[in-house]
Amino acid sequence: MKLFISENDNFTVTVFAYEDNGAIEATTDKSQINKNDIKDYKTIKFTFKHASYASSRAITEKSQSIDENGIMRWDAVAFQNNMVMELLAGWDIKDEQGNEVPFTPSNLSDISPSLIRAAVGGALLKIKI
């Protein structure tokens, strides 16, 4: 049993992306694709690092704030962003011509938010923060 997290401890989350009324949607649950009889979808694998105590603490600390009344607030958008910035290590996205799209800050900024939400949701099913 391995008790310490190393830099190479990764896992993948499979996301199924599809178009619904002109909007990009995504899920980690393939039964949703089958149930809705979606024929045209892309399968994307997102690679995440396992959370160490340090990364877990950084994610949670950066995701909370104190409001003007001194009440601590949890920011779900910040949490999602912090998960991505701390733990997302790569993807296997291909463009329309079949070329690999590199995992870069610029490409990350341009990706559909539904893909990131699905990937982070899938990651949270596999790790504890």
C-alpha positions, 0 to 999 in steps of 0.5 A: 500500500502506497501512502505517499503521492509522487509526481507521476501518480496520475489517473484518467477521467473519460469524458464524452462530448457531444452537441445538443441544440448547438451547445457543447455538452459533456458527461463522464457517464456513457449511459447518458450518451446511450440513453439519449441515443447520441450518435455523434460524440467524442471521447476525451481522456483527461489526465489528473495528478493524484492529490497530495496533502499539500495540493489538497490544502492549496485547492481548499484554501484558495476556494474559500473567502471571508465576506464583509460580515466575517462569514466564510464562503465556499466558491465553487467556481474557484474550486473547479479552477483550483482543481484544474490548475493544481491537478489537471496534467493533460488530455488527448483532445484532437482537432477537427483534422485529427491533430492532437491539441497540446495541453497548454494554458492558452488551449485550456483557456479556450476549451468548452467549460462543459468539458472541464466541469465533466472532467473535474466532476469525474476526478472528484469521484476518484480522489479525495480532496 
